[in-house]
Amino acid sequence: MDYLGEKGFYEEPAAEAVLDWEWLRQLIALVEREDLTELVVSQGKMTIVVRGRSYRPPIAHSVPPAGGITVASSELVVGEEAQMEEAPSLANDRFFYITAPLTGVFYSRPRPDASPFVTVGSTVEPGQTVALVEAMKFFNEVRSEVRGIVREILPKDQQLVKLGDTLIVLERLD
């Protein structure tokens, strides 16, 4: 693998670094081939960040809490920001978001002919299996970390989900 060779991404340590374009092309090819979200390489004073197609910038809430405040735009006027600051913190204490542990296909039931693990309104306990995510023919159990009531199930059966996507919203009971 050329991209991991001894040669750095600039040819000689000088006041102004010269970028090795072939090595940069290999980094981009690596990100695309391996379907990486982000690759950060640092050497000396230079840092290169290569982001894949699946890169999504982090957001404060992947799903707004049911009945909570929804912000239509990420740009807020300073006065509005001060007024809306308290409500999300209250909602964060009340709701828990179960997220995808890896990228794969979401399943709400153990078999196609079985009933779902949970439905909206179900009460779940810590450690209870609430869904499956299949990756590379391996089914991974998704378990609840808290006691709560299912308020929303976001993906549909057999929908592709990505690492960190919100799967289920729980209203905490503890």
N, C-alpha and C positions, 0 to 999 in steps of 0.2 A: 504494500500500500504506500504509494508515493507520498500521500498527504501527511503521513506520520514520520517522514524521513528526518534526518539530522538537519537538513537545510531549513532555516527559518523563513519567515515570510518577508524579510527584507535582506538584501544581499550583504550589506556591510554596515556596522554600527557607525553612523555618521550623524552630523547635526541634523540632517534631513534624511529620514529613512526612505529607501527606494523599495516600493512594493513589488514582490514577485507575483506577477499577474497569473502565471501558470498555476502556482500554488493556490492562489485565491480561487481560480476556476475549479481546482480539485476540491476545495472546501465546499464550494457551492454544489458541486456534483454529489459530494458526500451527504449534505443536508437533504438534497432531493432524493437520492437513492435510498437513504435510511429513513426517509419521512420524519426528519427531526423537526421539532418546533423551533429550537434556537441553538446556535453553536457560538460560544464566545471563546476567542483565542487571544491571549495576551503574550507579548514578548517585548521586553524592554518597556519603552514608553508608549508603544503602539498596541491598541486593542482593536480586534476585528470582530464584529457581530454579524452573523449570517442568520437570517430568519427564514424559516420555511413557509410554505403556503398555509400550513395549519396554525401559524402563529396568531394568537389573539392577545391584544394588550390586556393586562389585568384590569378588572372592574371591581368596584366596591361590593355590589350585589349582583350575582348572576341571575337571580330571580327576585323580583320585588315581593315582599311578604304579602300574603293574602290580607286584604283590608288595610294595608299599610299605605304609605305615601309613594306614589309613582312619580319619578322625575322624567319628563318628556325629553329634556335636553341635558347634555352633560355640561353645558355652559350655564352657570347661574350668576345672577347679579349678586354682588356682595351682600346686599340687604336681605335677599331671599335666602341665601346660604345660611345666614345666622338664624333665621326663623325655622328652617327645616332641619337644623342640626340635631335637635333633641328627639324627634320622632323615630328616625331609624335606629337609634341606640335602644329605645324601648322595644322596638320590633325585634332587634337582634337577640334580646334576652328571652323573648317569647317563642321564637321560631328557630328550628335547627334544620340545616340543609344537608341531606345525604348526597354525597357527590360520587361520581364515577372513579373507582380506584385505578382504572386504566382505560385505554381506548379499545372499544370493541362494540359488540352488538348487545343491546339491552333486551332482557327477557323478564316479564313480570310474573312468570309461572315456571315451575320446574319441568313441565312437559306440556305439549300443545293441548292435551285433553284434560289437564289438571286445572284446578281453580287457582287464581292469582295468590301470591304470597300475602299481599295486602291490597286493600282497596281504600278509596277515600273514606275517611271516617273510622278506619280500623285503629285499634290501640296496639302499639308495638312496645316491646320491652328491650332493654339493652341486650345486644348479642343476637337478637332475632334476625333471621334472614328475611330481607324485604325484596330482593331482586337478584338476578344473575347478570353478569356481563361476560360474554363469550369472546375470547381472543385466541386465535390460532387453535381452534377446536378444543379449547380448555375453558370450562365454565367456572367462573370465579363468583363466589357468594358475596353479595353486598349485605352487610349487617348494620343494624342500627346501633348507634353508640349511646342513645338516650331513650328514656321512656317518653312516649308522646302519642299524639293522634295524627294520622296521615291527613294532611290538608290538600295536598296536590301531588300528582304523579305526572311529571313533565314529559318524558319520552314515551312514544308508542312502542308496542311490542315489535321486536326485530328492527328497531331504529338504531343507527350508528350513533354512539356517544363517544365523546373524547374525554381524556383524563381531566378531571376537575369539573366536568359539566354537572349541574345540579340535576339529580334524578328524582328525589322525593323531598317534599317540604313537610316537616313535622311541627306541630304545636307542642311545645314542651309540657310535660305533666310533673316534672320534678323540680 
